């Protein structure tokens, strides 16, 4: 039972890290686009 919980928690942590990385990439891409093309509303 504990192994299952540990596995689920690890998957959630991995998903959160992935989401944070994607969010960071999206923000940096938006910042880059704003420098090139002016302000973009999101």
PDB file of N, CA, C, O and CB in Angstrom:
ATOM      1  N   UNK A   1       0.843  -1.209   0.000  1.00  0.00           N
ATOM      2  CA  UNK A   1       0.000   0.000   0.000  1.00  0.00           C
ATOM      3  C   UNK A   1       0.879   1.261   0.000  1.00  0.00           C
ATOM      4  O   UNK A   1       0.642   2.182  -0.782  1.00  0.00           O
ATOM      5  CB  UNK A   1      -0.954   0.005   1.239  1.00  0.00           C
ATOM      6  N   UNK A   2       1.870   1.299   0.858  1.00  0.00           N
ATOM      7  CA  UNK A   2       2.749   2.476   0.932  1.00  0.00           C
ATOM      8  C   UNK A   2       3.488   2.674  -0.383  1.00  0.00           C
ATOM      9  O   UNK A   2       3.709   3.802  -0.823  1.00  0.00           O
ATOM     10  CB  UNK A   2       3.759   2.332   2.090  1.00  0.00           C
ATOM     11  N   UNK A   3       3.869   1.552  -1.010  1.00  0.00           N
ATOM     12  CA  UNK A   3       4.577   1.648  -2.292  1.00  0.00           C
ATOM     13  C   UNK A   3       3.697   2.306  -3.346  1.00  0.00           C
ATOM     14  O   UNK A   3       4.180   3.099  -4.154  1.00  0.00           O
ATOM     15  CB  UNK A   3       5.021   0.254  -2.771  1.00  0.00           C
ATOM     16  N   UNK A   4       2.411   1.980  -3.339  1.00  0.00           N
ATOM     17  CA  UNK A   4       1.476   2.571  -4.310  1.00  0.00           C
ATOM     18  C   UNK A   4       1.367   4.078  -4.070  1.00  0.00           C
ATOM     19  O   UNK A   4       1.433   4.868  -5.012  1.00  0.00           O
ATOM     20  CB  UNK A   4       0.070   1.900  -4.208  1.00  0.00           C
ATOM     21  N   UNK A   5       1.201   4.466  -2.818  1.00  0.00           N
ATOM     22  CA  UNK A   5       1.098   5.890  -2.478  1.00  0.00           C
ATOM     23  C   UNK A   5       2.370   6.619  -2.893  1.00  0.00           C
ATOM     24  O   UNK A   5       2.315   7.706  -3.467  1.00  0.00           O
ATOM     25  CB  UNK A   5       0.839   6.079  -0.961  1.00  0.00           C
ATOM     26  N   UNK A   6       3.522   6.007  -2.595  1.00  0.00           N
ATOM     27  CA  UNK A   6       4.803   6.620  -2.951  1.00  0.00           C
ATOM     28  C   UNK A   6       4.905   6.804  -4.462  1.00  0.00           C
ATOM     29  O   UNK A   6       5.365   7.838  -4.947  1.00  0.00           O
ATOM     30  CB  UNK A   6       5.978   5.760  -2.437  1.00  0.00           C
ATOM     31  N   UNK A   7       4.465   5.778  -5.198  1.00  0.00           N
ATOM     32  CA  UNK A   7       4.508   5.846  -6.664  1.00  0.00           C
ATOM     33  C   UNK A   7       3.616   6.979  -7.180  1.00  0.00           C
ATOM     34  O   UNK A   7       4.020   7.742  -8.057  1.00  0.00           O
ATOM     35  CB  UNK A   7       4.068   4.495  -7.283  1.00  0.00           C
ATOM     36  N   UNK A   8       2.416   7.083  -6.640  1.00  0.00           N
ATOM     37  CA  UNK A   8       1.479   8.136  -7.054  1.00  0.00           C
ATOM     38  C   UNK A   8       2.055   9.516  -6.740  1.00  0.00           C
ATOM     39  O   UNK A   8       1.985  10.425  -7.566  1.00  0.00           O
ATOM     40  CB  UNK A   8       0.110   7.954  -6.352  1.00  0.00           C
ATOM     41  N   UNK A   9       2.619   9.667  -5.552  1.00  0.00           N
ATOM     42  CA  UNK A   9       3.214  10.952  -5.172  1.00  0.00           C
ATOM     43  C   UNK A   9       4.351  11.314  -6.117  1.00  0.00           C
ATOM     44  O   UNK A   9       4.470  12.465  -6.536  1.00  0.00           O
ATOM     45  CB  UNK A   9       3.725  10.906  -3.719  1.00  0.00           C
ATOM     46  N   UNK A  10       5.190  10.330  -6.455  1.00  0.00           N
ATOM     47  CA  UNK A  10       6.294  10.591  -7.383  1.00  0.00           C
ATOM     48  C   UNK A  10       5.772  11.029  -8.746  1.00  0.00           C
ATOM     49  O   UNK A  10       6.339  11.923  -9.375  1.00  0.00           O
ATOM     50  CB  UNK A  10       7.174   9.344  -7.534  1.00  0.00           C
ATOM     51  N   UNK A  11       4.687  10.399  -9.204  1.00  0.00           N
ATOM     52  CA  UNK A  11       4.112  10.793 -10.494  1.00  0.00           C
ATOM     53  C   UNK A  11       3.576  12.222 -10.439  1.00  0.00           C
ATOM     54  O   UNK A  11       3.736  12.986 -11.392  1.00  0.00           O
ATOM     55  CB  UNK A  11       2.987   9.824 -10.901  1.00  0.00           C
ATOM     56  N   UNK A  12       2.944  12.580  -9.331  1.00  0.00           N
ATOM     57  CA  UNK A  12       2.420  13.943  -9.177  1.00  0.00           C
ATOM     58  C   UNK A  12       3.569  14.954  -9.172  1.00  0.00           C
ATOM     59  O   UNK A  12       3.478  16.007  -9.803  1.00  0.00           O
ATOM     60  CB  UNK A  12       1.588  14.066  -7.871  1.00  0.00           C
ATOM     61  N   UNK A  13       4.645  14.629  -8.460  1.00  0.00           N
ATOM     62  CA  UNK A  13       5.807  15.519  -8.412  1.00  0.00           C
ATOM     63  C   UNK A  13       6.413  15.678  -9.804  1.00  0.00           C
ATOM     64  O   UNK A  13       6.760  16.786 -10.213  1.00  0.00           O
ATOM     65  CB  UNK A  13       6.865  14.977  -7.426  1.00  0.00           C
ATOM     66  N   UNK A  14       6.540  14.560 -10.534  1.00  0.00           N
ATOM     67  CA  UNK A  14       7.071  14.630 -11.898  1.00  0.00           C
ATOM     68  C   UNK A  14       6.181  15.495 -12.783  1.00  0.00           C
ATOM     69  O   UNK A  14       6.677  16.313 -13.557  1.00  0.00           O
ATOM     70  CB  UNK A  14       7.202  13.220 -12.498  1.00  0.00           C
ATOM     71  N   UNK A  15       4.865  15.315 -12.669  1.00  0.00           N
ATOM     72  CA  UNK A  15       3.932  16.103 -13.470  1.00  0.00           C
ATOM     73  C   UNK A  15       4.040  17.584 -13.118  1.00  0.00           C
ATOM     74  O   UNK A  15       3.986  18.439 -14.001  1.00  0.00           O
ATOM     75  CB  UNK A  15       2.492  15.608 -13.261  1.00  0.00           C
ATOM     76  N   UNK A  16       4.192  17.885 -11.837  1.00  0.00           N
ATOM     77  CA  UNK A  16       4.317  19.278 -11.408  1.00  0.00           C
ATOM     78  C   UNK A  16       5.603  19.897 -11.945  1.00  0.00           C
ATOM     79  O   UNK A  16       5.606  21.045 -12.390  1.00  0.00           O
ATOM     80  CB  UNK A  16       4.282  19.374  -9.876  1.00  0.00           C
ATOM     81  N   UNK A  17       6.705  19.128 -11.901  1.00  0.00           N
ATOM     82  CA  UNK A  17       7.970  19.633 -12.441  1.00  0.00           C
ATOM     83  C   UNK A  17       7.847  19.887 -13.933  1.00  0.00           C
ATOM     84  O   UNK A  17       8.335  20.896 -14.443  1.00  0.00           O
ATOM     85  CB  UNK A  17       9.114  18.643 -12.163  1.00  0.00           C
ATOM     86  N   UNK A  18       7.188  18.962 -14.634  1.00  0.00           N
ATOM     87  CA  UNK A  18       7.001  19.110 -16.073  1.00  0.00           C
ATOM     88  C   UNK A  18       6.157  20.352 -16.374  1.00  0.00           C
ATOM     89  O   UNK A  18       6.496  21.143 -17.254  1.00  0.00           O
ATOM     90  CB  UNK A  18       6.337  17.847 -16.667  1.00  0.00           C
ATOM     91  N   UNK A  19       5.056  20.513 -15.637  1.00  0.00           N
ATOM     92  CA  UNK A  19       4.187  21.674 -15.840  1.00  0.00           C
ATOM     93  C   UNK A  19       4.943  22.969 -15.567  1.00  0.00           C
ATOM     94  O   UNK A  19       4.785  23.946 -16.300  1.00  0.00           O
ATOM     95  CB  UNK A  19       2.947  21.583 -14.936  1.00  0.00           C
ATOM     96  N   UNK A  20       5.758  22.985 -14.524  1.00  0.00           N
ATOM     97  CA  UNK A  20       6.534  24.181 -14.198  1.00  0.00           C
ATOM     98  C   UNK A  20       7.530  24.498 -15.309  1.00  0.00           C
ATOM     99  O   UNK A  20       7.729  25.662 -15.658  1.00  0.00           O
ATOM    100  CB  UNK A  20       7.272  23.997 -12.861  1.00  0.00           C
ATOM    101  N   UNK A  21       8.154  23.459 -15.862  1.00  0.00           N
ATOM    102  CA  UNK A  21       9.118  23.667 -16.943  1.00  0.00           C
ATOM    103  C   UNK A  21       8.425  24.205 -18.191  1.00  0.00           C
ATOM    104  O   UNK A  21       8.928  25.119 -18.844  1.00  0.00           O
ATOM    105  CB  UNK A  21       9.853  22.358 -17.269  1.00  0.00           C
ATOM    106  N   UNK A  22       7.263  23.631 -18.518  1.00  0.00           N
ATOM    107  CA  UNK A  22       6.510  24.089 -19.691  1.00  0.00           C
ATOM    108  C   UNK A  22       6.061  25.532 -19.488  1.00  0.00           C
ATOM    109  O   UNK A  22       6.176  26.353 -20.399  1.00  0.00           O
ATOM    110  CB  UNK A  22       5.283  23.172 -19.953  1.00  0.00           C
ATOM    111  N   UNK A  23       5.545  25.848 -18.285  1.00  0.00           N
ATOM    112  CA  UNK A  23       5.102  27.203 -17.969  1.00  0.00           C
ATOM    113  C   UNK A  23       6.260  28.194 -18.094  1.00  0.00           C
ATOM    114  O   UNK A  23       6.105  29.281 -18.649  1.00  0.00           O
ATOM    115  CB  UNK A  23       4.505  27.255 -16.553  1.00  0.00           C
ATOM    116  N   UNK A  24       7.420  27.801 -17.568  1.00  0.00           N
ATOM    117  CA  UNK A  24       8.601  28.661 -17.641  1.00  0.00           C
ATOM    118  C   UNK A  24       8.990  28.908 -19.100  1.00  0.00           C
ATOM    119  O   UNK A  24       9.290  30.038 -19.483  1.00  0.00           O
ATOM    120  CB  UNK A  24       9.783  28.028 -16.870  1.00  0.00           C
ATOM    121  N   UNK A  25       8.982  27.846 -19.912  1.00  0.00           N
ATOM    122  CA  UNK A  25       9.314  27.984 -21.332  1.00  0.00           C
ATOM    123  C   UNK A  25       8.318  28.907 -22.027  1.00  0.00           C
ATOM    124  O   UNK A  25       8.706  29.766 -22.819  1.00  0.00           O
ATOM    125  CB  UNK A  25       9.332  26.605 -22.021  1.00  0.00           C
ATOM    126  N   UNK A  26       7.037  28.726 -21.728  1.00  0.00           N
ATOM    127  CA  UNK A  26       6.008  29.556 -22.358  1.00  0.00           C
ATOM    128  C   UNK A  26       6.186  31.023 -21.971  1.00  0.00           C
ATOM    129  O   UNK A  26       6.048  31.910 -22.814  1.00  0.00           O
ATOM    130  CB  UNK A  26       4.601  29.068 -21.957  1.00  0.00           C
ATOM    131  N   UNK A  27       6.492  31.278 -20.706  1.00  0.00           N
ATOM    132  CA  UNK A  27       6.697  32.654 -20.259  1.00  0.00           C
ATOM    133  C   UNK A  27       7.913  33.277 -20.941  1.00  0.00           C
ATOM    134  O   UNK A  27       7.871  34.438 -21.350  1.00  0.00           O
ATOM    135  CB  UNK A  27       6.865  32.701 -18.735  1.00  0.00           C
ATOM    136  N   UNK A  28       8.996  32.508 -21.063  1.00  0.00           N
ATOM    137  CA  UNK A  28      10.192  33.080 -21.684  1.00  0.00           C
ATOM    138  C   UNK A  28       9.960  33.310 -23.171  1.00  0.00           C
ATOM    139  O   UNK A  28      10.463  34.284 -23.732  1.00  0.00           O
ATOM    140  CB  UNK A  28      11.409  32.160 -21.472  1.00  0.00           C
ATOM    141  N   UNK A  29       9.200  32.420 -23.816  1.00  0.00           N
ATOM    142  CA  UNK A  29       8.866  32.633 -25.228  1.00  0.00           C
ATOM    143  C   UNK A  29       8.004  33.884 -25.387  1.00  0.00           C
ATOM    144  O   UNK A  29       8.196  34.660 -26.323  1.00  0.00           O
ATOM    145  CB  UNK A  29       8.133  31.401 -25.807  1.00  0.00           C
ATOM    146  N   UNK A  30       7.057  34.075 -24.473  1.00  0.00           N
ATOM    147  CA  UNK A  30       6.208  35.257 -24.540  1.00  0.00           C
ATOM    148  C   UNK A  30       7.035  36.522 -24.335  1.00  0.00           C
ATOM    149  O   UNK A  30       6.839  37.515 -25.035  1.00  0.00           O
ATOM    150  CB  UNK A  30       5.087  35.176 -23.494  1.00  0.00           C
ATOM    151  N   UNK A  31       7.956  36.486 -23.379  1.00  0.00           N
ATOM    152  CA  UNK A  31       8.803  37.652 -23.120  1.00  0.00           C
ATOM    153  C   UNK A  31       9.652  37.970 -24.343  1.00  0.00           C
ATOM    154  O   UNK A  31       9.841  39.134 -24.695  1.00  0.00           O
ATOM    155  CB  UNK A  31       9.703  37.411 -21.892  1.00  0.00           C
ATOM    156  N   UNK A  32      10.158  36.929 -24.983  1.00  0.00           N
ATOM    157  CA  UNK A  32      10.968  37.121 -26.189  1.00  0.00           C
ATOM    158  C   UNK A  32      10.122  37.737 -27.308  1.00  0.00           C
ATOM    159  O   UNK A  32      10.565  38.651 -28.003  1.00  0.00           O
ATOM    160  CB  UNK A  32      11.578  35.775 -26.655  1.00  0.00           C
ATOM    161  N   UNK A  33       8.904  37.226 -27.470  1.00  0.00           N
ATOM    162  CA  UNK A  33       8.002  37.755 -28.493  1.00  0.00           C
ATOM    163  C   UNK A  33       7.651  39.213 -28.206  1.00  0.00           C
ATOM    164  O   UNK A  33       7.563  40.025 -29.127  1.00  0.00           O
ATOM    165  CB  UNK A  33       6.722  36.907 -28.571  1.00  0.00           C
ATOM    166  N   UNK A  34       7.452  39.543 -26.934  1.00  0.00           N
ATOM    167  CA  UNK A  34       7.129  40.928 -26.585  1.00  0.00           C
ATOM    168  C   UNK A  34       8.286  41.865 -26.911  1.00  0.00           C
ATOM    169  O   UNK A  34       8.068  42.995 -27.348  1.00  0.00           O
ATOM    170  CB  UNK A  34       6.773  41.034 -25.100  1.00  0.00           C
ATOM    171  N   UNK A  35       9.510  41.401 -26.701  1.00  0.00           N
ATOM    172  CA  UNK A  35      10.664  42.224 -27.064  1.00  0.00           C
ATOM    173  C   UNK A  35      10.696  42.472 -28.568  1.00  0.00           C
ATOM    174  O   UNK A  35      11.035  43.568 -29.016  1.00  0.00           O
ATOM    175  CB  UNK A  35      11.971  41.551 -26.609  1.00  0.00           C
ATOM    176  N   UNK A  36      10.343  41.457 -29.339  1.00  0.00           N
ATOM    177  CA  UNK A  36      10.400  41.588 -30.799  1.00  0.00           C
ATOM    178  C   UNK A  36       9.211  42.362 -31.361  1.00  0.00           C
ATOM    179  O   UNK A  36       9.371  43.229 -32.220  1.00  0.00           O
ATOM    180  CB  UNK A  36      10.460  40.212 -31.443  1.00  0.00           C
ATOM    181  N   UNK A  37       8.009  42.037 -30.861  1.00  0.00           N
ATOM    182  CA  UNK A  37       6.790  42.524 -31.515  1.00  0.00           C
ATOM    183  C   UNK A  37       5.963  43.476 -30.668  1.00  0.00           C
ATOM    184  O   UNK A  37       4.877  43.879 -31.084  1.00  0.00           O
ATOM    185  CB  UNK A  37       5.942  41.369 -31.904  1.00  0.00           C
ATOM    186  N   UNK A  38       6.452  43.846 -29.484  1.00  0.00           N
ATOM    187  CA  UNK A  38       5.645  44.688 -28.613  1.00  0.00           C
ATOM    188  C   UNK A  38       4.777  43.835 -27.701  1.00  0.00           C
ATOM    189  O   UNK A  38       4.863  42.607 -27.730  1.00  0.00           O
ATOM    190  CB  UNK A  38       4.775  45.640 -29.438  1.00  0.00           C
ATOM    191  N   UNK A  39       3.946  44.475 -26.898  1.00  0.00           N
ATOM    192  CA  UNK A  39       3.185  43.759 -25.872  1.00  0.00           C
ATOM    193  C   UNK A  39       2.104  42.876 -26.478  1.00  0.00           C
ATOM    194  O   UNK A  39       1.390  43.280 -27.396  1.00  0.00           O
ATOM    195  CB  UNK A  39       2.557  44.745 -24.901  1.00  0.00           C
ATOM    196  N   UNK A  40       2.001  41.655 -25.943  1.00  0.00           N
ATOM    197  CA  UNK A  40       0.958  40.715 -26.361  1.00  0.00           C
ATOM    198  C   UNK A  40       0.123  40.391 -25.127  1.00  0.00           C
ATOM    199  O   UNK A  40       0.674  40.049 -24.080  1.00  0.00           O
ATOM    200  CB  UNK A  40       1.573  39.402 -27.004  1.00  0.00           C
ATOM    201  N   UNK A  41      -1.200  40.496 -25.238  1.00  0.00           N
ATOM    202  CA  UNK A  41      -2.074  40.171 -24.107  1.00  0.00           C
ATOM    203  C   UNK A  41      -2.383  38.691 -24.070  1.00  0.00           C
ATOM    204  O   UNK A  41      -2.777  38.088 -25.069  1.00  0.00           O
ATOM    205  CB  UNK A  41      -3.373  40.972 -24.179  1.00  0.00           C
ATOM    206  N   UNK A  42      -2.193  38.114 -22.877  1.00  0.00           N
ATOM    207  CA  UNK A  42      -2.573  36.708 -22.680  1.00  0.00           C
ATOM    208  C   UNK A  42      -3.397  36.603 -21.429  1.00  0.00           C
ATOM    209  O   UNK A  42      -3.829  35.510 -21.064  1.00  0.00           O
ATOM    210  CB  UNK A  42      -1.330  35.784 -22.591  1.00  0.00           C
TER     211      UNK A  42
END
